Amino acid sequence: MSIRVLIVDDSAAYRGLLTRLLAQAPGIEVVGEAGDAAEARAAIKRLAPDVLTLDIEMPGMNGLDFLERLMRLHPLPVVMVSALGRQQAEVALQAIALGAVDFVIKPDQADARVLSEFAERLAALLRTAAGVRPPVRPAVLPVAAIAPASCRSGSLIAIGASTGGTEAIRAILAALPAKVPPILIVQHLPERFVAPFAARLDDGSALTVRLAQDGEPLRAGHAYLSPGRRHLAVAQRGDRLVASLVDAPKVNFHRPSVDVLFESVARVAGPLGVALLLTGMGKDGAAGLAQVRAAGGYTLAQDEASSVVFGMPAEAIRLEAACEVAELGAMAASVCRRLAALG
């Protein structure tokens, strides 16, 4: 049975392009188009699509306002499709916070290879989004009461995520106290989204969140986000832990890869490592999480109910890589209990 897709975009030319590209994607049927919010509302009622694509810039009600109303009144899986600069990247992150499953960037070029890669990415997201339930937003409470009084030297937290991860990471960091070991984060994102995402995390937590720089010492109370295009890992330099940005091939189709980060945590931190694998498509991070556990570290996988996409955590659970499977709202508390036990 085909996935029924509604395309919402103010450009008739672009609606036509998306329709032609998706016509070649197995298992996907474009059932309609809409050029603004009013047309989209009518089309949703008439056509009952399984998922819709949504542009940000539209006449009248913009895509963000339409998304907020849609999720409140008639929740549907949504994939944002837009031409995004830095300012629009921040808006796209707001769209994810409102309940969009993910986003893809309209290609800057019209050559066949670029369009083929774009269509493949969009079709994969639409297939995933069609099976996503309305977003679950479990409460994540601050956990200062069980936080360690100080950070044991050499301890480290690593977080990996993909689809749905921007809000999951934001919730976890917001719940953690300032006195935690250094945190390294790999979130699959287009490069232009990374700096706005880091700023969003920094504004919403007691931690200092920044883009990692190669060779910089890692400090307690700081979270370091992979800046994109290079893998993020941890390395030992004398008696200090430092960030390492690695130019190497993609792993599991990604650079940065969660597996690369987790494997370095297993190697460098051993039993002092804590690794969290969150929502996302595919299997990136599962094998690395298993290595952290084998090295004596503590590993957590997000549970299915609170995951937007259960692919990555499910693969880790299948590999018996998780010491604990936890809902998003409980993960920060689990991290702090482990840190307290380390002393």
Backbone hydrogen bonds in HBPLUS format (Angstrom, degrees):
<---DONOR---> <-ACCEPTOR-->    atom                        ^
c    i                          cat <-CA-CA->   ^        H-A-AA   ^      H-
h    n   atom  resd res      DA  || num        DHA   H-A  angle D-A-AA Bond
n    s   type  num  typ     dist DA aas  dist angle  dist       angle   num
A0003-ILE N   A0027-GLY O   2.79 MM  24  6.06 167.3  1.80 144.0 144.2     1
A0029-GLU N   A0003-ILE O   2.87 MM  26  5.89 171.5  1.87 159.6 156.9     2
A0050-ASP N   A0004-ARG O   2.79 MM  46  5.08 143.6  1.92 128.0 139.9     3
A0051-VAL N   A0004-ARG O   3.22 MM  47  6.57 150.9  2.31 163.5 166.5     4
A0005-VAL N   A0029-GLU O   2.87 MM  24  6.03 165.7  1.89 154.4 156.4     5
A0031-VAL N   A0005-VAL O   2.86 MM  26  5.76 149.6  1.96 144.9 155.0     6
A0006-LEU N   A0051-VAL O   3.11 MM  45  6.56 152.6  2.19 145.9 154.4     7
A0053-THR N   A0006-LEU O   2.92 MM  47  6.41 151.5  2.00 156.0 165.1     8
A0007-ILE N   A0032-GLY O   3.10 MM  25  6.42 168.6  2.11 144.9 145.6     9
A0034-ALA N   A0007-ILE O   2.80 MM  27  6.24 135.6  2.00 159.8 165.8    10
A0008-VAL N   A0053-THR O   2.99 MM  45  5.76 143.6  2.13 130.5 142.0    11
A0055-ASP N   A0008-VAL O   3.09 MM  47  6.37 135.7  2.29 147.2 160.2    12
A0009-ASP N   A0034-ALA O   2.93 MM  25  6.38 153.0  2.01 169.5 169.4    13
A0015-ARG N   A0011-SER O   2.92 MM   4  6.20 156.6  1.98 151.3 158.2    14
A0016-GLY N   A0012-ALA O   2.99 MM   4  6.17 156.2  2.04 144.0 150.2    15
A0017-LEU N   A0013-ALA O   2.97 MM   4  6.28 149.9  2.07 141.9 150.3    16
A0018-LEU N   A0014-TYR O   2.90 MM   4  6.14 170.4  1.91 156.8 157.8    17
A0019-THR N   A0015-ARG O   2.96 MM   4  6.12 158.1  2.00 147.0 153.5    18
A0020-ARG N   A0016-GLY O   2.98 MM   4  6.21 158.2  2.03 147.6 152.9    19
A0021-LEU N   A0017-LEU O   2.90 MM   4  6.15 164.7  1.93 157.2 161.6    20
A0022-LEU N   A0018-LEU O   2.89 MM   4  5.97 166.6  1.90 152.6 156.4    21
A0023-ALA N   A0019-THR O   2.99 MM   4  6.00 132.3  2.22 137.5 149.5    22
A0024-GLN N   A0021-LEU O   3.28 MM   3  5.81 156.2  2.34 108.5 114.9    23
A0025-ALA N   A0022-LEU O   3.00 MM   3  5.03 160.3  2.04 105.5 111.9    24
A0028-ILE N   A0025-ALA O   3.38 MM   3  5.88 147.1  2.49 141.1 136.6    25
A0040-ALA N   A0036-ASP O   2.93 MM   4  6.14 152.3  2.01 148.0 157.1    26
A0041-ARG N   A0037-ALA O   2.87 MM   4  6.14 159.9  1.91 154.7 158.4    27
A0042-ALA N   A0038-ALA O   3.18 MM   4  6.43 167.4  2.20 149.7 152.6    28
A0043-ALA N   A0039-GLU O   2.90 MM   4  6.07 155.8  1.96 147.6 154.9    29
A0044-ILE N   A0040-ALA O   2.89 MM   4  6.06 153.3  1.96 152.1 158.5    30
A0045-LYS N   A0041-ARG O   3.20 MM   4  6.48 161.5  2.24 149.0 153.0    31
A0046-ARG N   A0042-ALA O   2.99 MM   4  6.17 153.9  2.06 145.3 153.1    32
A0047-LEU N   A0043-ALA O   2.77 MM   4  5.61 161.7  1.80 149.5 154.1    33
A0048-ALA N   A0044-ILE O   2.98 MM   4  5.15 147.9  2.09 130.1 136.8    34
A0052-LEU N   A0077-PRO O   3.13 MM  25  6.65 155.0  2.20 151.3 158.1    35
A0079-VAL N   A0052-LEU O   3.01 MM  27  6.40 161.0  2.05 156.3 162.1    36
A0054-LEU N   A0079-VAL O   3.02 MM  25  6.29 146.1  2.14 143.5 147.4    37
A0081-VAL N   A0054-LEU O   2.89 MM  27  5.66 160.1  1.92 130.6 136.0    38
A0063-GLY N   A0056-ILE O   2.82 MM   7  4.19 165.9  1.84 139.5 137.0    39
A0066-PHE N   A0062-ASN O   3.00 MM   4  6.23 163.0  2.03 156.7 162.3    40
A0067-LEU N   A0063-GLY O   2.87 MM   4  5.96 154.6  1.93 142.9 149.9    41
A0068-GLU N   A0064-LEU O   3.03 MM   4  6.30 159.6  2.07 149.1 154.0    42
A0069-ARG N   A0065-ASP O   3.15 MM   4  6.42 162.3  2.18 149.6 153.3    43
A0070-LEU N   A0066-PHE O   2.85 MM   4  6.02 158.4  1.90 151.1 158.2    44
A0071-MET N   A0067-LEU O   2.93 MM   4  6.10 167.2  1.94 157.7 159.3    45
A0072-ARG N   A0068-GLU O   3.21 MM   4  6.31 139.3  2.38 135.8 146.4    46
A0073-LEU N   A0069-ARG O   2.86 MM   4  5.94 156.6  1.91 153.9 159.6    47
A0074-HIS N   A0070-LEU O   2.70 MM   4  5.08 152.0  1.77 138.5 148.3    48
A0101-VAL N   A0078-VAL O   2.83 MM  23  5.78 152.4  1.91 157.0 165.7    49
A0080-MET N   A0102-ASP O   2.93 MM  22  6.28 157.8  1.98 156.3 151.2    50
A0104-VAL N   A0080-MET O   2.81 MM  24  6.28 147.2  1.92 154.9 164.8    51
A0082-SER N   A0104-VAL O   3.28 MM  22  6.81 155.8  2.34 161.1 165.1    52
A0106-LYS N   A0082-SER O   2.89 MM  24  5.38 162.5  1.92 120.6 126.0    53
A0089-ALA N   A0085-GLY O   2.83 MM   4  5.96 135.7  2.02 143.4 156.5    54
A0089-ALA N   A0086-ARG O   3.09 MM   3  4.95 124.0  2.41  91.3 106.4    55
A0090-GLU N   A0086-ARG O   3.28 MM   4  6.69 147.8  2.39 148.7 154.6    56
A0091-VAL N   A0087-GLN O   3.37 MM   4  6.77 149.4  2.47 138.3 146.5    57
A0092-ALA N   A0088-GLN O   2.80 MM   4  6.13 149.9  1.89 147.9 156.5    58
A0093-LEU N   A0089-ALA O   3.00 MM   4  6.32 150.6  2.09 146.9 153.9    59
A0094-GLN N   A0090-GLU O   3.12 MM   4  6.46 144.1  2.25 137.8 147.5    60
A0094-GLN N   A0091-VAL O   3.06 MM   3  4.98 119.0  2.45  91.6 107.1    61
A0095-ALA N   A0091-VAL O   2.94 MM   4  6.32 142.6  2.08 142.2 153.3    62
A0096-ILE N   A0092-ALA O   3.05 MM   4  6.47 149.2  2.15 146.6 153.8    63
A0097-ALA N   A0093-LEU O   3.08 MM   4  6.39 154.1  2.15 141.4 148.4    64
A0098-LEU N   A0094-GLN O   2.95 MM   4  6.28 135.5  2.15 141.2 153.6    65
A0098-LEU N   A0095-ALA O   3.08 MM   3  4.99 126.0  2.38  91.6 105.9    66
A0100-ALA N   A0095-ALA O   3.06 MM   5  5.67 168.6  2.07 143.3 139.6    67
A0099-GLY N   A0096-ILE O   3.04 MM   3  5.15 147.7  2.15 100.7 110.6    68
A0115-LEU N   A0111-ASP O   3.07 MM   4  6.30 170.0  2.08 161.8 165.0    69
A0116-SER N   A0112-ALA O   2.91 MM   4  5.99 151.4  1.99 144.5 152.6    70
A0117-GLU N   A0113-ARG O   2.99 MM   4  6.25 161.7  2.03 152.6 156.4    71
A0118-PHE N   A0114-VAL O   2.95 MM   4  6.16 160.3  1.99 150.3 156.3    72
A0119-ALA N   A0115-LEU O   2.87 MM   4  6.02 162.0  1.90 148.0 152.8    73
A0120-GLU N   A0116-SER O   2.97 MM   4  6.14 155.6  2.03 146.4 153.1    74
A0121-ARG N   A0117-GLU O   3.00 MM   4  6.20 161.2  2.03 148.8 153.5    75
A0122-LEU N   A0118-PHE O   2.89 MM   4  6.11 167.0  1.91 155.0 158.8    76
A0123-ALA N   A0119-ALA O   2.88 MM   4  5.94 166.2  1.89 148.9 153.1    77
A0124-ALA N   A0120-GLU O   3.06 MM   4  6.19 158.6  2.11 144.2 150.0    78
A0125-LEU N   A0121-ARG O   3.07 MM   4  6.33 156.9  2.12 148.0 154.2    79
A0126-LEU N   A0122-LEU O   2.89 MM   4  6.15 158.0  1.94 154.3 160.8    80
A0127-ARG N   A0123-ALA O   2.98 MM   4  6.20 158.2  2.03 149.8 155.1    81
A0128-THR N   A0124-ALA O   3.06 MM   4  6.30 158.1  2.11 144.5 150.5    82
A0129-ALA N   A0125-LEU O   2.68 MM   4  5.84 167.9  1.70 155.3 159.5    83
A0130-ALA N   A0126-LEU O   2.97 MM   4  6.00 151.6  2.05 144.9 150.9    84
A0131-GLY N   A0128-THR O   3.09 MM   3  5.68 147.9  2.20 113.1 121.6    85
A0132-VAL N   A0129-ALA O   2.96 MM   3  5.07 164.3  1.98 110.9 115.9    86
A0143-VAL N   A0175-ALA O   3.16 MM  32  6.11 149.0  2.26 165.7 156.3    87
A0146-ILE N   A0143-VAL O   3.13 MM   3  5.88 152.2  2.21 120.6 126.6    88
A0147-ALA N   A0144-ALA O   3.18 MM   3  4.96 165.3  2.20 102.4 106.5    89
A0155-SER N   A0152-ARG O   3.08 MM   3  5.74 162.9  2.11 141.3 142.3    90
A0156-LEU N   A0272-LEU O   3.15 MM 116  6.43 153.3  2.23 149.3 146.9    91
A0274-VAL N   A0156-LEU O   2.89 MM 118  6.21 143.6  2.02 153.2 164.9    92
A0157-ILE N   A0182-PRO O   2.98 MM  25  6.21 164.5  2.00 164.9 166.5    93
A0184-LEU N   A0157-ILE O   2.88 MM  27  6.36 155.3  1.94 152.2 158.2    94
A0158-ALA N   A0274-VAL O   2.80 MM 116  6.26 151.8  1.88 158.1 166.8    95
A0276-LEU N   A0158-ALA O   2.84 MM 118  6.28 154.3  1.90 155.5 164.1    96
A0159-ILE N   A0184-LEU O   2.88 MM  25  6.30 156.6  1.93 161.2 168.2    97
A0186-VAL N   A0159-ILE O   2.94 MM  27  6.36 160.5  1.98 160.9 167.3    98
A0160-GLY N   A0276-LEU O   2.96 MM 116  6.35 156.9  2.02 165.7 173.3    99
A0278-LEU N   A0160-GLY O   2.89 MM 118  6.10 173.5  1.89 168.2 170.4   100
A0161-ALA N   A0186-VAL O   3.01 MM  25  6.51 146.7  2.12 157.5 165.1   101
A0188-HIS N   A0161-ALA O   3.15 MM  27  6.64 156.8  2.21 144.9 149.4   102
A0162-SER N   A0279-THR O   2.94 MM 117  6.13 171.6  1.95 157.2 154.7   103
A0165-GLY N   A0162-SER O   2.78 MM   3  5.21 157.1  1.83 145.7 146.5   104
A0169-ILE N   A0165-GLY O   2.82 MM   4  5.83 171.5  1.82 158.1 159.1   105
A0170-ARG N   A0166-THR O   3.16 MM   4  6.23 157.2  2.22 135.0 141.8   106
A0171-ALA N   A0167-GLU O   2.96 MM   4  6.12 154.5  2.03 145.2 151.2   107
A0172-ILE N   A0168-ALA O   3.10 MM   4  6.38 159.9  2.15 149.3 154.1   108
A0173-LEU N   A0169-ILE O   2.95 MM   4  6.16 176.2  1.95 164.1 164.4   109
A0174-ALA N   A0170-ARG O   3.04 MM   4  6.05 153.6  2.11 142.1 149.7   110
A0175-ALA N   A0171-ALA O   3.27 MM   4  6.45 134.8  2.49 136.9 147.1   111
A0175-ALA N   A0172-ILE O   3.08 MM   3  5.27 134.2  2.30 100.4 112.8   112
A0176-LEU N   A0172-ILE O   3.23 MM   4  6.50 130.6  2.49 144.1 157.0   113
A0176-LEU N   A0173-LEU O   3.25 MM   3  5.23 138.9  2.43  96.8 107.8   114
A0180-VAL N   A0178-ALA O   3.00 MM   2  5.80 132.4  2.23 105.0  91.4   115
A0221-GLY N   A0180-VAL O   2.80 MM  41  5.31 148.1  1.90 156.0 164.3   116
A0183-ILE N   A0222-HIS O   3.03 MM  39  6.38 155.1  2.09 151.4 157.6   117
A0224-TYR N   A0183-ILE O   2.70 MM  41  6.09 160.7  1.74 160.4 165.3   118
A0185-ILE N   A0224-TYR O   2.85 MM  39  6.04 156.7  1.90 165.1 162.5   119
A0226-SER N   A0185-ILE O   3.02 MM  41  6.27 158.4  2.07 169.4 172.6   120
A0193-PHE N   A0190-PRO O   2.91 MM   3  5.54 157.4  1.96 121.1 128.6   121
A0194-VAL N   A0191-GLU O   3.12 MM   3  5.50 156.1  2.18 113.2 119.8   122
A0197-PHE N   A0193-PHE O   3.00 MM   4  6.09 151.3  2.09 149.0 158.0   123
A0198-ALA N   A0194-VAL O   2.87 MM   4  6.15 157.4  1.92 154.8 160.7   124
A0199-ALA N   A0195-ALA O   3.02 MM   4  6.28 160.6  2.05 152.8 157.9   125
A0200-ARG N   A0196-PRO O   2.96 MM   4  6.16 149.4  2.05 142.0 150.5   126
A0201-LEU N   A0197-PHE O   2.97 MM   4  6.26 155.7  2.03 151.4 157.4   127
A0202-ASP N   A0198-ALA O   2.90 MM   4  6.11 158.4  1.95 150.2 156.5   128
A0203-ASP N   A0199-ALA O   2.98 MM   4  6.14 159.1  2.03 147.2 152.1   129
A0204-GLY N   A0200-ARG O   3.25 MM   4  6.33 137.1  2.45 135.9 146.2   130
A0204-GLY N   A0201-LEU O   3.18 MM   3  5.20 129.8  2.45  94.5 107.6   131
A0208-THR N   A0221-GLY O   3.07 MM  13  6.44 167.0  2.08 155.2 158.1   132
A0223-ALA N   A0208-THR O   2.81 MM  15  6.13 159.2  1.85 150.8 153.8   133
A0210-ARG N   A0223-ALA O   3.01 MM  13  6.43 158.4  2.05 162.8 167.8   134
A0225-LEU N   A0210-ARG O   2.91 MM  15  6.19 164.1  1.94 154.2 159.6   135
A0212-ALA N   A0225-LEU O   2.97 MM  13  5.53 167.7  1.98 140.5 141.7   136
A0216-GLU N   A0213-GLN O   3.15 MM   3  5.73 170.3  2.16 136.5 136.8   137
A0215-GLY N   A0243-ALA O   2.69 MM  28  5.23 155.8  1.75 148.0 151.3   138
A0243-ALA N   A0216-GLU O   2.98 MM  27  5.60 156.8  2.03 151.7 154.8   139
A0218-LEU N   A0241-LEU O   2.85 MM  23  5.73 165.2  1.87 154.1 151.6   140
A0222-HIS N   A0219-ARG O   3.25 MM   3  5.70 137.8  2.44 135.7 134.4   141
A0231-HIS N   A0246-VAL O   2.98 MM  15  4.91 151.4  2.06 152.3 144.2   142
A0246-VAL N   A0231-HIS O   2.82 MM  15  4.91 159.0  1.86 138.7 145.8   143
A0233-ALA N   A0244-SER O   2.83 MM  11  5.01 146.9  1.94 149.4 158.0   144
A0244-SER N   A0233-ALA O   2.86 MM  11  5.01 152.8  1.93 148.9 143.9   145
A0235-ALA N   A0242-VAL O   2.93 MM   7  5.35 159.6  1.97 155.7 160.1   146
A0242-VAL N   A0235-ALA O   2.85 MM   7  5.35 165.9  1.87 155.7 159.6   147
A0237-ARG N   A0240-ARG O   2.81 MM   3  5.27 175.7  1.81 164.4 165.7   148
A0240-ARG N   A0237-ARG O   3.07 MM   3  5.27 162.3  2.11 121.8 125.6   149
A0251-VAL N   A0254-HIS O   2.90 MM   3  5.29 162.3  1.93 148.7 144.3   150
A0254-HIS N   A0251-VAL O   2.98 MM   3  5.29 157.9  2.03 109.5 116.7   151
A0261-LEU N   A0257-SER O   3.42 MM   4  6.79 161.0  2.46 144.2 148.2   152
A0262-PHE N   A0258-VAL O   2.89 MM   4  6.16 174.3  1.89 165.2 165.5   153
A0263-GLU N   A0259-ASP O   2.85 MM   4  5.91 164.0  1.88 153.6 158.3   154
A0264-SER N   A0260-VAL O   3.23 MM   4  6.37 152.4  2.31 141.9 148.3   155
A0265-VAL N   A0261-LEU O   3.05 MM   4  6.38 149.3  2.15 148.9 158.2   156
A0266-ALA N   A0262-PHE O   2.93 MM   4  6.24 159.5  1.97 155.9 160.6   157
A0267-ARG N   A0263-GLU O   3.11 MM   4  6.28 154.4  2.18 140.3 147.1   158
A0268-VAL N   A0264-SER O   2.86 MM   4  5.93 158.3  1.91 149.3 154.8   159
A0269-ALA N   A0265-VAL O   2.81 MM   4  5.25 146.3  1.92 134.5 145.7   160
A0270-GLY N   A0265-VAL O   3.30 MM   5  6.78 137.4  2.50 149.8 157.0   161
A0272-LEU N   A0269-ALA O   2.99 MM   3  5.19 159.2  2.04 134.1 131.2   162
A0273-GLY N   A0270-GLY O   3.14 MM   3  5.72 161.8  2.18 122.0 123.5   163
A0298-TYR N   A0273-GLY O   2.94 MM  25  6.42 151.5  2.02 158.4 159.4   164
A0275-ALA N   A0298-TYR O   2.94 MM  23  6.43 157.5  1.99 158.2 165.7   165
A0300-LEU N   A0275-ALA O   2.89 MM  25  6.31 155.5  1.95 160.2 167.5   166
A0277-LEU N   A0300-LEU O   2.90 MM  23  6.29 162.2  1.94 157.3 162.4   167
A0302-GLN N   A0277-LEU O   3.04 MM  25  6.42 157.4  2.09 167.4 168.2   168
A0280-GLY N   A0309-VAL O   2.92 MM  29  5.07 156.7  1.97 141.3 142.4   169
A0312-MET N   A0280-GLY O   2.84 MM  32  5.32 157.3  1.90 143.6 147.5   170
A0286-ALA N   A0283-LYS O   3.15 MM   3  5.80 167.0  2.17 139.0 142.9   171
A0289-LEU N   A0285-GLY O   2.82 MM   4  5.91 149.2  1.92 145.1 153.3   172
A0290-ALA N   A0286-ALA O   3.11 MM   4  6.41 151.9  2.19 144.6 151.6   173
A0291-GLN N   A0287-ALA O   3.13 MM   4  6.49 143.7  2.27 140.4 150.1   174
A0291-GLN N   A0288-GLY O   3.08 MM   3  5.01 119.6  2.46  91.2 106.3   175
A0292-VAL N   A0288-GLY O   3.03 MM   4  6.42 152.1  2.11 148.4 155.5   176
A0293-ARG N   A0289-LEU O   3.04 MM   4  6.36 161.9  2.07 151.8 156.2   177
A0294-ALA N   A0290-ALA O   2.92 MM   4  6.13 158.2  1.97 145.8 152.2   178
A0295-ALA N   A0291-GLN O   2.97 MM   4  6.15 137.4  2.16 142.0 152.7   179
A0295-ALA N   A0292-VAL O   3.19 MM   3  5.15 129.1  2.47  93.4 106.7   180
A0297-GLY N   A0292-VAL O   2.92 MM   5  5.23 146.5  2.03 162.1 151.2   181
A0296-GLY N   A0293-ARG O   2.99 MM   3  5.20 160.6  2.03 109.9 114.9   182
A0323-CYS N   A0299-THR O   2.94 MM  24  5.10 131.3  2.18 115.1 128.7   183
A0324-GLU N   A0299-THR O   3.12 MM  25  6.50 141.1  2.28 150.1 161.2   184
A0301-ALA N   A0324-GLU O   3.00 MM  23  6.49 152.7  2.07 154.3 162.9   185
A0326-ALA N   A0301-ALA O   3.01 MM  25  6.36 152.2  2.08 153.1 162.0   186
A0303-ASP N   A0326-ALA O   2.84 MM  23  5.27 141.1  1.99 130.0 131.1   187
A0307-SER N   A0304-GLU O   3.20 MM   3  5.13 150.2  2.30 100.4 109.2   188
A0314-ALA N   A0310-PHE O   2.90 MM   4  5.66 150.1  1.99 145.4 155.0   189
A0315-GLU N   A0311-GLY O   3.05 MM   4  6.26 153.5  2.12 149.6 156.0   190
A0316-ALA N   A0312-MET O   3.16 MM   4  6.44 154.8  2.22 148.8 155.5   191
A0317-ILE N   A0313-PRO O   2.90 MM   4  6.19 156.9  1.95 153.5 159.7   192
A0318-ARG N   A0314-ALA O   2.91 MM   4  6.14 153.0  1.99 144.9 152.6   193
A0319-LEU N   A0315-GLU O   3.08 MM   4  6.33 143.4  2.21 140.2 149.3   194
A0321-ALA N   A0316-ALA O   2.91 MM   5  5.18 173.2  1.92 157.0 155.0   195
A0320-GLU N   A0317-ILE O   2.97 MM   3  4.89 157.8  2.02 103.7 110.1   196
A0330-ALA N   A0327-GLU O   2.98 MM   3  5.56 155.0  2.04 118.2 125.7   197
A0331-MET N   A0328-LEU O   3.25 MM   3  5.46 160.0  2.29 110.0 115.8   198
A0334-SER N   A0330-ALA O   3.15 MM   4  6.39 154.3  2.22 148.5 155.9   199
A0335-VAL N   A0331-MET O   2.98 MM   4  6.25 156.3  2.03 151.4 157.4   200
A0336-CYS N   A0332-ALA O   3.05 MM   4  6.34 161.5  2.09 149.8 154.0   201
A0337-ARG N   A0333-ALA O   2.97 MM   4  6.20 154.5  2.04 148.9 155.8   202
A0338-ARG N   A0334-SER O   3.08 MM   4  6.30 157.9  2.13 147.1 152.5   203
A0339-LEU N   A0335-VAL O   2.96 MM   4  6.28 158.6  2.01 151.2 157.4   204
A0340-ALA N   A0336-CYS O   2.88 MM   4  6.06 156.5  1.94 147.9 154.1   205
A0341-ALA N   A0337-ARG O   3.00 MM   4  6.21 149.9  2.09 142.7 150.7   206
A0342-LEU N   A0338-ARG O   3.04 MM   4  6.35 140.2  2.20 143.6 154.3   207
A0343-GLY N   A0340-ALA O   3.18 MM   3  5.26 137.1  2.37  97.1 108.6   208
